[in-house]
C-alpha cells in the first residue's frame, strides 16, 4: 500500500485526538466572559449560478470531498461526521448547527452576505433564519463585497459576478440590512447593530458608502451601525474607509506573507506549488496584531487549508491540534477581556463551516468533536467552571504526525501569558 493511500485512510478515519459528543455539555455556558462569533458560509445548497458556472448540483461539498494529500502529514480530505454532507436549503440543518454552536460556547454566527446591486446569491439560509425565529441563533452580517471569480480569490480576473457599486447601491444595501437588523436576534454592540465589511478597499469611495448607511439607519429610526472591517489583504486601518473598528481574520493578514515551509515537508506531488505554513506562526502573528489608534477585535482560526479549492496550489497551515487551537483561543479571549466595555469583548472565529478552506469547528471524521469541545473548555475555564479540564487526548499526546509538529513550548507559552502582546516573543505588527 502506498504512503499516500495510507495517509488518505488515516485522514478519513478516527485519529488519536478524536473526541466524541459526550465531551460537550448539554447546556450552553452561563455568563461567558467573551462573546465568540464564528463566520458562517451559506454555500452548502444548490442555486442557479453555481449550476451554470460549475455544473448542475455543485455545492461546496463537491470540492471538499475530492481533495487529496499533497505532502506527508497533509490533512486531506476533510470529511464531515455527525452533521454529514448537509443541505442548507433545509431549515432543520440550521437549527442543528445553532444548537451545537450554543453548546460549544459560540455566541452567534457572522453570516457572509453576497449582495450585488440588488441581486442576492446564497441567501437561502439567511432567509430561512429570518422566517423562523424559533431558531435560537444570534447573528450578524458580513458583506462579502468582492467580485466572484473562477479562482476563488476575489481577484479582478475571470469574473463570474462583478460588484458594480452602481449609483443608489449604498442606499439599497442599507435597506436590505435594515430588514435583517429588525430581527431581535441580530447581534449588537452597545445597542448598535454590528455590520461587517469584507473588502472596503475594493469600493471606489467606501467612506461615502459608510456615511450613507449611517444616514439611512438614523432616518429609519435605527441606531448607527457598529461598522467593523475584516482585516485582510491590503487593508489594515479601517479609518480611511469611514469604519471605526477592525477584526483580525487569520490566516489572512496585511503586509508580507509568513514563511513558506515547503522545503521542510516531504512532497507526494512533485508539481505541488502550494504554501505550507506553521500554525503556531500564524497564531503568534495574529496575536501580535494590535492597535492603539482604533479598536481591533482578536481573531482565531482552528485550521486552514484551501487545497480543495486550489488543487496543488493551496495555502495550508500545519501543526493545528485541538490543544494548540485552544491555547490560541484562550490567549485571544484574554486580549478581548482586557476591553473596558463588556459589549466589545468579542473574539471572531474563522470559521464555523468553511470546509473547502479547512477552517471549521463542526465535527469531522478524524477529530470528531475535539475542536468544539476545546472551544467550550476554554470558555468554561475563563469563567471558572469545572468543565475546563484538559482533554484526555491533549494531556497524553500533543502530536499525531512527525510532519505535523505541535510545539509544546508554543502551547505552554500561550496558556501561561495573560498579556501576550507585552512578551518579547510577540512584537507589534
C-alpha positions as CSV (number, residue, x, y, z in Angstrom):
1,X,0.0,0.0,0.0
2,X,1.4,3.4,-1.0
3,X,2.2,6.0,1.6
4,X,-0.4,8.4,0.1
5,X,-3.1,5.8,0.3
6,X,-2.2,5.1,4.0
7,X,-2.4,8.8,4.8
8,X,-5.7,9.1,3.0
9,X,-7.2,6.3,5.0
10,X,-5.7,7.8,8.2
11,X,-7.3,11.1,7.5
12,X,-10.8,9.9,6.8
13,X,-11.0,7.7,9.9
14,X,-10.8,8.5,13.6
15,X,-7.4,9.8,14.7
16,X,-5.7,9.6,18.1
17,X,-7.1,13.1,19.1
18,X,-10.7,12.2,18.2
19,X,-13.3,13.2,20.8
20,X,-17.0,12.3,20.9
21,X,-20.1,14.4,21.5
22,X,-20.1,13.3,25.2
23,X,-17.4,15.8,25.9
24,X,-19.7,18.7,25.1
25,X,-22.1,19.8,27.9
26,X,-25.8,19.7,27.0
27,X,-26.5,23.2,28.2
28,X,-24.9,26.4,26.9
29,X,-22.4,28.4,29.1
30,X,-23.8,30.7,31.7
31,X,-22.5,34.3,31.6
32,X,-19.4,33.7,29.5
33,X,-16.7,36.3,29.8
34,X,-16.3,36.7,26.0
35,X,-18.7,36.6,23.0
36,X,-17.3,34.2,20.3
37,X,-18.7,35.0,16.9
38,X,-18.0,32.4,14.2
39,X,-18.0,33.3,10.5
40,X,-20.6,31.2,8.6
41,X,-20.6,30.2,4.9
42,X,-24.1,29.8,3.4
43,X,-22.8,27.9,0.4
44,X,-24.0,24.3,1.1
45,X,-27.0,24.2,-1.2
46,X,-27.6,24.3,-4.9
47,X,-28.5,27.5,-6.7
48,X,-28.8,28.6,-10.3
49,X,-25.4,30.5,-10.5
50,X,-23.4,27.5,-9.3
51,X,-25.3,25.2,-11.6
52,X,-24.4,27.4,-14.5
53,X,-20.8,28.0,-13.6
54,X,-19.6,24.7,-12.1
55,X,-22.2,22.2,-13.3
56,X,-25.6,21.1,-12.1
57,X,-25.7,20.1,-8.4
58,X,-22.5,21.8,-7.4
59,X,-22.1,22.8,-3.8
60,X,-19.1,23.4,-1.6
61,X,-19.1,19.7,-0.8
62,X,-18.1,19.0,-4.4
63,X,-14.7,20.5,-3.9
64,X,-14.3,19.4,-0.3
65,X,-14.8,15.7,-0.9
66,X,-12.3,15.3,-3.8
67,X,-9.2,16.9,-2.1
68,X,-6.1,14.6,-1.7
69,X,-3.0,14.9,0.4
70,X,0.0,16.5,-1.4
71,X,2.7,16.0,1.2
72,X,3.5,13.9,4.3
73,X,1.1,14.7,7.1
74,X,-1.2,16.8,4.8
75,X,-4.7,16.5,6.3
76,X,-6.9,16.0,3.2
77,X,-9.6,15.2,2.5
78,X,-11.6,16.7,5.3
79,X,-15.0,14.9,5.6
80,X,-17.9,15.8,7.9
81,X,-19.1,13.5,10.6
82,X,-22.3,13.9,12.6
83,X,-23.9,16.6,10.6
84,X,-23.0,14.9,7.3
85,X,-23.0,16.4,3.9
86,X,-25.9,18.7,4.8
87,X,-28.1,20.8,2.6
88,X,-28.6,24.3,3.9
89,X,-31.9,24.6,2.0
90,X,-33.3,22.6,4.8
91,X,-34.0,24.8,7.8
92,X,-33.6,21.9,10.3
93,X,-29.9,21.8,9.4
94,X,-29.5,25.4,10.6
95,X,-31.4,24.6,13.8
96,X,-29.0,21.7,14.5
97,X,-26.0,23.9,13.8
98,X,-27.3,26.6,16.1
99,X,-27.9,24.1,18.9
100,X,-24.4,22.7,18.5
101,X,-22.8,26.1,18.5
102,X,-24.6,27.1,21.6
103,X,-23.3,24.0,23.5
104,X,-19.8,24.8,22.4
105,X,-19.9,28.4,23.7
106,X,-20.3,30.1,20.3
107,X,-22.4,33.2,20.9
108,X,-23.6,33.6,17.3
109,X,-22.7,33.5,13.6
110,X,-21.5,36.2,11.3
111,X,-23.1,35.2,8.0
112,X,-21.2,36.0,4.9
113,X,-23.7,38.0,2.8
114,X,-23.5,38.1,-1.0
115,X,-25.3,41.1,-2.5
116,X,-24.6,42.5,-6.0
117,X,-26.6,45.7,-6.8
118,X,-29.8,44.1,-5.5
119,X,-29.0,40.6,-6.7
120,X,-28.5,38.1,-3.8
121,X,-26.7,34.8,-4.0
122,X,-26.6,32.0,-1.4
123,X,-29.4,33.8,0.5
124,X,-31.4,30.7,1.3
125,X,-30.0,30.0,4.8
126,X,-30.4,33.7,5.9
127,X,-34.0,33.8,4.6
128,X,-34.8,30.6,6.4
129,X,-33.3,32.1,9.6
130,X,-35.3,35.3,9.2
131,X,-38.5,33.3,8.6
132,X,-38.2,31.2,11.7
133,X,-37.5,33.0,14.9
134,X,-37.7,29.8,16.9
135,X,-34.1,29.0,15.7
136,X,-32.1,30.2,18.7
137,X,-29.2,31.9,16.9
138,X,-27.8,35.4,17.3
139,X,-26.4,36.5,14.0
140,X,-24.9,39.5,12.1
141,X,-23.9,40.0,8.5
142,X,-20.6,40.5,6.8
143,X,-20.9,42.0,3.3
144,X,-18.6,39.8,1.2
145,X,-18.3,42.6,-1.3
146,X,-15.7,41.2,-3.6
147,X,-16.4,40.1,-7.2
148,X,-16.7,36.3,-7.8
149,X,-14.1,34.8,-10.0
150,X,-13.2,31.3,-11.2
151,X,-10.1,31.4,-9.0
152,X,-12.0,31.7,-5.7
153,X,-9.8,34.6,-4.6
154,X,-11.9,37.7,-5.4
155,X,-9.3,38.9,-7.9
156,X,-10.5,41.0,-10.8
157,X,-10.0,38.4,-13.5
158,X,-12.1,35.5,-14.8
159,X,-15.0,37.3,-13.3
160,X,-18.2,35.4,-12.9
161,X,-20.2,38.0,-11.0
162,X,-18.9,41.5,-10.6
163,X,-19.5,44.1,-7.9
164,X,-20.5,47.2,-9.8
165,X,-21.0,49.8,-6.9
166,X,-23.7,51.4,-9.1
167,X,-25.4,54.7,-8.1
168,X,-28.0,54.0,-5.5
169,X,-26.4,50.8,-4.3
170,X,-25.4,52.2,-0.9
171,X,-29.0,53.2,-0.1
172,X,-30.4,49.9,-1.5
173,X,-28.0,47.8,0.6
174,X,-28.7,49.8,3.7
175,X,-32.4,49.0,3.2
176,X,-31.5,45.3,2.8
177,X,-29.5,45.4,6.0
178,X,-32.3,47.1,8.0
179,X,-34.6,44.2,7.2
180,X,-32.2,41.7,8.8
181,X,-31.4,44.1,11.7
182,X,-35.1,44.3,12.6
183,X,-34.8,40.7,13.8
184,X,-34.4,40.6,17.7
185,X,-31.6,38.0,17.3
186,X,-29.3,40.4,15.4
187,X,-26.1,41.0,17.3
188,X,-25.5,44.4,18.7
189,X,-22.6,46.3,20.4
190,X,-23.8,48.9,22.9
191,X,-27.2,48.7,21.3
192,X,-25.8,49.3,17.8
193,X,-26.2,46.7,15.1
194,X,-22.9,45.0,14.2
195,X,-22.3,45.3,10.4
196,X,-19.1,43.9,9.0
197,X,-17.5,44.7,5.6
198,X,-15.0,42.3,4.0
199,X,-13.2,44.5,1.4
200,X,-13.8,48.2,1.9
201,X,-10.6,48.8,-0.1
202,X,-12.5,47.4,-3.2
203,X,-15.1,50.2,-3.1
204,X,-14.5,53.4,-5.1
205,X,-15.5,55.5,-2.1
206,X,-16.0,53.4,1.0
207,X,-16.2,56.4,3.3
208,X,-19.1,57.9,1.4
209,X,-20.9,54.5,1.4
210,X,-20.5,54.2,5.2
211,X,-21.8,57.8,5.6
212,X,-24.9,56.9,3.5
213,X,-25.5,53.8,5.6
214,X,-25.4,55.8,8.8
215,X,-27.9,58.4,7.5
216,X,-30.2,55.6,6.2
217,X,-30.1,53.8,9.6
218,X,-30.9,57.0,11.5
219,X,-33.6,58.0,9.1
220,X,-35.3,54.6,9.7
221,X,-35.2,55.1,13.4
222,X,-32.3,52.7,14.0
223,X,-29.1,53.4,15.8
224,X,-25.9,53.9,13.7
225,X,-24.4,50.7,12.6
226,X,-21.3,49.5,14.5
227,X,-19.0,49.1,11.5
228,X,-16.2,46.6,11.5
229,X,-13.7,45.9,8.7
230,X,-12.3,42.4,8.2
231,X,-8.5,42.9,8.4
232,X,-7.2,41.1,5.4
233,X,-5.4,41.5,2.1
234,X,-4.4,45.2,1.6
235,X,-6.5,46.8,4.3
236,X,-5.1,47.4,7.8
237,X,-6.5,50.6,9.2
238,X,-10.3,50.9,8.9
239,X,-10.5,54.7,9.5
240,X,-9.7,55.9,5.9
241,X,-12.8,53.9,4.9
242,X,-15.1,55.6,7.4
243,X,-15.1,52.4,9.6
244,X,-14.4,52.6,13.3
245,X,-13.1,49.1,14.1
246,X,-11.4,46.1,12.5
247,X,-11.2,42.3,13.2
248,X,-8.2,40.1,12.9
249,X,-9.0,37.5,10.3
250,X,-6.3,34.7,10.2
251,X,-4.7,33.4,8.2
252,X,-5.3,36.5,6.1
253,X,-3.2,39.5,7.1
254,X,-2.0,42.8,5.8
255,X,1.7,43.0,5.0
256,X,4.3,40.4,3.9
257,X,3.3,36.7,3.8
258,X,4.5,34.4,6.5
259,X,7.3,31.9,5.8
260,X,6.6,29.2,3.3
261,X,7.8,25.9,4.9
262,X,7.5,23.8,1.7
263,X,11.2,22.8,1.8
264,X,10.6,21.1,5.2
265,X,7.8,18.8,4.1
266,X,8.1,15.5,2.2
267,X,6.2,16.0,-1.1
268,X,4.0,13.4,-2.7
269,X,3.3,15.6,-5.7
270,X,6.3,17.0,-7.5
271,X,4.1,19.6,-9.2
272,X,2.8,20.9,-5.8
273,X,3.0,24.7,-5.8
274,X,1.2,25.4,-2.5
275,X,2.3,27.2,0.6
276,X,2.6,25.1,3.8
277,X,2.8,27.5,6.8
278,X,3.3,26.6,10.5
279,X,0.1,27.0,12.6
280,X,1.9,28.4,15.5
281,X,3.5,31.2,13.4
282,X,0.0,32.2,12.2
283,X,-1.2,32.3,15.8
284,X,1.7,34.3,17.0
285,X,1.3,36.8,14.1
286,X,-2.4,37.2,14.8
287,X,-2.0,37.7,18.5
288,X,0.7,40.4,17.8
289,X,-1.7,42.4,15.6
290,X,-2.5,45.3,17.9
291,X,-3.6,48.9,17.5
292,X,-3.7,51.9,19.9
293,X,-5.5,54.0,17.3
294,X,-8.6,52.0,16.7
295,X,-10.4,49.0,18.2
296,X,-9.1,45.8,16.8
297,X,-11.0,42.6,17.7
298,X,-8.9,39.4,18.1
299,X,-9.5,36.6,15.7
300,X,-8.5,32.9,15.6
301,X,-8.7,30.1,13.0
302,X,-9.0,26.4,14.1
303,X,-7.1,25.4,10.9
304,X,-6.8,26.4,7.3
305,X,-6.2,24.7,4.0
306,X,-7.8,25.7,0.8
307,X,-6.3,22.8,-1.2
308,X,-9.9,21.7,-2.0
309,X,-10.5,24.9,-3.9
310,X,-7.0,25.2,-5.4
311,X,-5.7,21.7,-6.0
312,X,-1.9,21.6,-5.8
313,X,-1.7,25.3,-5.1
314,X,-3.4,25.6,-1.7
315,X,-2.3,27.7,1.3
316,X,-2.1,25.1,4.1
317,X,-1.5,25.5,7.8
318,X,0.2,22.6,9.5
319,X,0.6,21.9,13.2
320,X,-3.0,22.6,14.3
321,X,-4.4,20.3,17.0
322,X,-7.3,21.0,19.4
323,X,-4.9,21.8,22.2
324,X,-2.9,24.3,20.0
325,X,-6.2,25.9,18.8
326,X,-7.4,26.1,22.4
327,X,-4.2,27.8,23.6
328,X,-4.6,30.4,20.8
329,X,-8.3,30.9,21.5
330,X,-7.6,31.4,25.2
331,X,-4.9,34.0,24.5
332,X,-7.3,35.8,22.2
333,X,-10.0,35.8,24.8
334,X,-7.7,37.2,27.4
335,X,-6.9,40.1,25.0
336,X,-10.7,40.7,24.5
337,X,-11.3,40.5,28.2
338,X,-9.0,43.5,28.7
339,X,-11.5,45.7,26.9
340,X,-13.2,48.3,29.1
341,X,-16.6,47.8,27.6
342,X,-18.1,44.3,28.2
343,X,-20.0,44.5,24.8
344,X,-16.7,44.9,23.0
345,X,-15.2,41.7,24.5
346,X,-15.6,39.7,21.3
347,X,-13.4,37.2,19.5
348,X,-14.1,36.2,15.9
349,X,-13.6,32.6,14.8
350,X,-12.8,31.8,11.2
351,X,-14.9,29.8,10.8
352,X,-17.9,27.6,11.7
353,X,-18.1,25.8,8.3
354,X,-15.6,26.8,5.7
355,X,-15.0,23.2,4.8
356,X,-13.2,23.8,1.4
357,X,-10.8,26.1,3.2
358,X,-10.2,23.7,6.1
359,X,-11.5,26.2,8.5
360,X,-14.4,24.8,10.5
361,X,-15.5,23.8,14.0
362,X,-18.1,21.3,13.0
363,X,-17.3,17.7,13.8
364,X,-15.3,15.8,11.2
365,X,-14.4,12.1,10.8
366,X,-10.8,12.4,12.0
367,X,-11.1,14.8,15.1
368,X,-14.8,14.3,15.8
369,X,-16.0,17.0,18.3
370,X,-12.5,17.8,19.5
371,X,-12.4,21.4,18.3
372,X,-15.9,22.1,19.6
373,X,-15.1,20.5,22.9
374,X,-11.9,22.6,23.2
375,X,-13.8,25.7,22.4
376,X,-16.2,25.0,25.3
377,X,-13.3,24.1,27.6
378,X,-11.7,27.5,27.0
379,X,-15.0,29.4,27.6
380,X,-15.6,27.4,30.8
381,X,-12.0,27.7,32.0
382,X,-12.2,31.5,31.7
383,X,-15.5,31.5,33.6
384,X,-14.1,29.3,36.3
385,X,-16.4,26.4,35.5
386,X,-15.5,22.8,36.3
387,X,-15.8,21.5,32.8
388,X,-12.5,23.2,32.0
389,X,-10.2,20.2,32.4
390,X,-7.8,19.5,29.6
391,X,-8.9,16.9,27.0
392,X,-7.6,13.3,27.6
393,X,-6.1,13.3,24.1
394,X,-4.2,16.6,24.7
395,X,-2.9,15.6,28.0
396,X,-1.4,12.3,26.7
397,X,-0.4,13.2,23.2
398,X,0.2,16.7,21.7
399,X,1.0,15.3,18.2
400,X,-0.2,12.7,15.8
401,X,2.4,13.0,13.0
402,X,6.1,13.8,12.8
403,X,5.3,16.1,9.9
404,X,2.7,18.0,11.8
405,X,4.6,19.0,14.9
406,X,2.6,20.9,17.6
407,X,5.3,22.5,19.7
408,X,4.8,22.0,23.4
409,X,6.6,25.3,24.1
410,X,4.0,27.1,21.9
411,X,1.1,25.7,23.8
412,X,2.8,26.3,27.2
413,X,3.6,29.9,26.2
414,X,0.1,30.7,25.1
415,X,-1.5,29.1,28.2
416,X,0.6,31.0,30.7
417,X,0.9,34.5,29.4
418,X,-2.2,36.6,30.0
419,X,-0.9,39.6,28.1
420,X,0.9,38.1,25.2
421,X,1.5,41.3,23.3
422,X,3.8,42.5,26.0
423,X,6.0,39.5,25.8
424,X,9.3,39.6,23.9
425,X,8.1,36.8,21.5
426,X,5.2,39.0,20.2
427,X,6.2,42.3,18.7
428,X,3.6,44.8,17.4
429,X,2.8,44.4,13.7
